[in-house]
Amino acid sequence: MYLFAQLIKTLFGFGLAQPAPAPPPAPTPAILPFLSDAELEAAATKEAEKTSGAETIEIVSDAPAASASSVRLDRDALQFRSRTQPSDILRQVPGLVVSQHAGGGKS
C-alpha cells in the first residue's frame, strides 16, 4: 500500500486521503464564581485601570427622533439621497408610507 501511495503522489502530485486526526477532547467548562453587579463593576474598573494607555473609543451620534413630526428634512439632507422615482423622495417624509404596485399584469 505504501508503494502505491508513493506512486500516486509522484505521478499526480497529491497523496491519498489520510484518515482525519482525532478531534481534541472537549474542554471542561470552567466553574466561574457568581459575581454581583457591584463586584463585576469593580473588576471591570480594575481591569480598565491596568490598561489605561489603551485606545479610547468615543461614539457621537444624534438621538433618535421622538416623533415623526420632530424630523426636519432640508435641501442638503435630500440632495444626496436616491431619487430615481418620485416615490423615492416621498419615502423620506417622516410618517408617510409609500407603496408601489409591482406591475406585470392587470390591476
C-alpha positions as CSV (number, residue, x, y, z in Angstrom):
1,M,0.0,0.0,0.0
2,Y,2.8,2.4,0.8
3,L,4.4,2.0,-2.6
4,F,1.1,2.6,-4.3
5,A,0.6,5.8,-2.3
6,Q,4.1,7.0,-3.3
7,L,3.4,6.2,-6.9
8,I,0.1,8.2,-6.9
9,K,1.9,11.1,-5.2
10,T,4.7,11.1,-7.7
11,L,2.5,10.8,-10.8
12,F,-0.3,13.2,-9.8
13,G,1.3,15.5,-7.2
14,F,-1.0,14.6,-4.4
15,G,-1.3,11.8,-1.9
16,L,-4.1,9.5,-0.9
17,A,-6.5,10.8,1.6
18,Q,-5.2,10.2,5.1
19,P,-7.6,9.5,8.0
20,A,-8.6,12.6,9.8
21,P,-6.9,13.1,13.1
22,A,-8.9,12.6,16.2
23,P,-10.6,15.7,17.4
24,P,-9.2,17.3,20.6
25,P,-11.1,16.5,23.7
26,A,-13.9,18.8,24.6
27,P,-12.8,21.5,27.1
28,T,-14.3,21.1,30.5
29,P,-16.4,24.1,31.4
30,A,-14.8,26.3,34.0
31,I,-16.9,27.0,37.0
32,L,-17.0,30.7,37.4
33,P,-17.9,32.3,40.7
34,F,-21.1,34.3,40.8
35,L,-20.4,38.0,40.9
36,S,-22.8,40.7,42.0
37,D,-23.2,43.8,39.8
38,A,-21.0,45.8,42.2
39,E,-18.3,43.1,42.2
40,L,-18.4,42.9,38.4
41,E,-18.2,46.7,38.0
42,A,-15.3,46.8,40.4
43,A,-13.4,44.1,38.5
44,A,-14.1,45.9,35.2
45,T,-12.8,49.2,36.6
46,K,-9.7,47.5,38.0
47,E,-9.0,45.9,34.6
48,A,-9.6,49.2,32.8
49,E,-7.1,50.9,35.1
50,K,-4.5,48.3,34.3
51,T,-4.8,49.2,30.6
52,S,-5.1,53.0,31.0
53,G,-2.8,53.6,27.9
54,A,-5.2,51.7,25.7
55,E,-7.2,53.2,22.9
56,T,-10.3,55.2,23.8
57,I,-13.4,55.0,21.6
58,E,-15.9,57.8,21.7
59,I,-19.3,57.4,20.0
60,V,-21.1,60.6,19.0
61,S,-24.5,60.5,17.4
62,D,-27.8,62.3,17.3
63,A,-30.6,61.0,19.4
64,P,-33.4,59.3,17.6
65,A,-36.4,61.4,16.8
66,A,-39.1,61.4,19.5
67,S,-41.8,61.5,16.8
68,A,-42.2,61.8,13.0
69,S,-43.2,65.4,13.3
70,S,-40.0,66.3,15.0
71,V,-37.9,65.4,12.0
72,R,-36.9,68.2,9.6
73,L,-35.6,67.4,6.1
74,D,-33.8,70.3,4.4
75,R,-32.4,70.6,0.9
76,D,-28.9,69.4,2.0
77,A,-30.4,66.2,3.6
78,L,-32.3,65.3,0.4
79,Q,-29.5,66.3,-2.1
80,F,-27.6,63.0,-1.9
81,R,-30.5,60.6,-1.5
82,S,-31.6,58.3,-4.2
83,R,-34.3,59.9,-6.4
84,T,-34.8,57.8,-9.5
85,Q,-38.6,57.9,-8.9
86,P,-40.9,60.5,-7.2
87,S,-41.7,57.8,-4.6
88,D,-38.0,57.9,-3.5
89,I,-38.4,61.5,-2.3
90,L,-41.8,60.8,-0.7
91,R,-40.3,57.9,1.3
92,Q,-38.1,60.4,3.1
93,V,-41.1,62.2,4.6
94,P,-41.5,61.0,8.2
95,G,-44.7,59.3,8.9
96,L,-45.6,58.9,5.2
97,V,-45.9,55.3,3.8
98,V,-45.4,54.9,0.1
99,S,-46.0,51.7,-1.8
100,Q,-45.5,50.8,-5.4
101,H,-47.5,48.4,-7.5
102,A,-45.4,45.6,-8.8
103,G,-47.0,45.7,-12.3
104,G,-46.8,42.9,-14.7
105,G,-50.5,42.4,-15.1
106,K,-53.9,43.9,-15.0
107,S,-54.8,45.9,-11.9
